[in-house]
Amino acid sequence: MYPSHRPTTGLQKALIAAGAALMGFGDPTDGSHIAALGDATANGWFGRMRAQMLASASGRRILRERPEIAFTDASWEALGALPAGSFGRSYYEQMARNGISWATRPPVRFVDNEEDAYMLLRFRQCHDFYHTVLDLDISVVEELAIKVFEWQQTGLPVGLIASAAGPLRLPPDERRRFFQHYLPWALQCGRQAKPIIA
Amino acid sequence: MRRAVLSPLRTVSWRTLDRAGSWRRRVATQAAPELYDVVVVGGGPAGCALAGALGSLCGKRIALVDSGKLGDTRQWEPPGDTYLPRALQITEGNKEYLARLGLWDQCYLDRIQAYSRAVVTDALGGGAIDLGAERTAAYMIETKNMVGGMLRAIDERRNVSVVERARVTGIERAPATAAGWPVVTLANGQRLQARLLVGADGASSRVRKFAGIDTYGSEYAQYGLVATLCLEELNRTAFQRFLPSGPVALLPFPGGFANLVWSLDAELFQLLRAAPEAVVAGLVNAAFRLAPAELRYIYDLLRDGADEATLNAEIEWRLDVFAKSAAAAATAKLPPRVAAITPKSRTSFPLRLRMVDSLVADRVALVGDAGHLVHPLAGQGLNMGLEDVRCLATHLEQAAAGGEDLGAPAVLERYNRERYARTLAMQGIIDKVWRVFGARAAPVTALRSAAMDGLDRLPALKDRLIGAFMS
């Protein structure tokens, strides 16, 4: 249906999801496992995202024009020249501080609907924006908080799975911090905030 | 048979206020009422069917009374390029009955669509059920076509008098000679006295009020939007999709036309009724294909007063996205696309559930909408009325053969006993279906769609379902 589409049966998706969950649990810093988990579990859960995007004029424009986030070297450096405190400058600085590149999102493979596949791609590409807007860096506990936030906003099951299993890997004091601070905050903010992807 | 004058002319006087503003006494003579065995008030499909059925009772005098111009309907020339939006679904069983009585053949038969397949889908849960029979299950016929045909057939029955353009101004029980017989007074001064008065006069039945029969029920707070559509291809299948706001149905007519019945909440109904005609075709296509969330934002655009071009562009965009999705491949479950709506064919009726305490009273019987109102989602409204007619006509025939008084309580009670419980049961079923499909909670939608899909795989059960509703 779209260039990177690979049709799979329900059973195959379940196996991929299980495998990705285990691998992701073992090595949470490798994003491709979580991405595969998201891919395999997302079919049929796009109703809420679609409703959110259709409900606003900007969301509809995004769905129609299907922009993808891409930078050339020149435009990337131009972000650094934006005024301090602006979204673009903060984004640039955070990526530089954490040493990650904007181009690390794998393509969508297992979603069986063209528009849903675009929405999942957009969701992944916006993940770094979540970091910037929520002002969280890439430690495991902060990534988990973002996953909870995403789940509240979009309803995609990968957020729920990751935030249920993830805290088990944390050391005890970080786990306590997660449940006391990050989790309630993420739940409340995710529920109340306007959809960021739209 | 000549009019029998049983009592001397009565003198009645009353005072009226004339144009000059003073009271004047006016005197007139009131003719004795004409005697009939059965007076049927209401010249709609149920009333005409009953009058036609009773026309076979030799020696009995039947009158059919209607306030409208029945002559126009009798001589109706059908339009060559469209179908009227007010149309009826008639089941095979009812059609056989009418044909046996000779009340079907005088309709314009080429304007009737026989069909044997119906596809019912659920928007929220994705369930679908494909009901197909080998023989014809139902017919779509314009109301005017049906009533016109029946009136032409009734003309040939000598014992049925059709009184048209006669508004009923009053009904009372005559104290004089025939004790307790109801007398109907018409606007033109005619008075008809009946051994049995039948109310076939619809939802706000005067006869029912006269008889003191109480009604109860609920308003659905919905309206049915009805229109004639032109499809892009010929179609012989009925399609119905349950949306959260109510079912939308597309019923087949010959020649690539279709009848739209869309049940809508009051606010949405006002929106769609006022929408530009160029957009309505797109909206119907969208209603059968898009998800409820997509429809919601299109309604929002309508509410904000977007222009035709914008609306059509948005609808086309979403239909394009749909066409590329997997669901679009199941073309058998989708109706053909609507090309246009016949100009000025949008009309409507309120949707209600109305039940009565009894279908009979002293020398009064009710048939059709006067006795029951249901949601049109199962196409049963008039069919229940025709079954009333069949039952009442049968009992009256038996009574006449046995020399009984047609309006006697014993005769009417047989009719009531047979029809009342069955009517109530059908009303209950239809109302429950409406409530089940009106729910939006995820467990309910999942369950009902699973039930639909399950039922779809059981042909024996499906045949039973068709048999129960269509015979």
Interface residues (C-beta under 8 A of the other chain):
Chain A: M1 G47 R50 A51 L54 A55 R60 R64 D112 N113 E114 E115
Chain B: A291 A293 E294 R296 Y297 D300 E314 W317 V321 K324 S325 A326
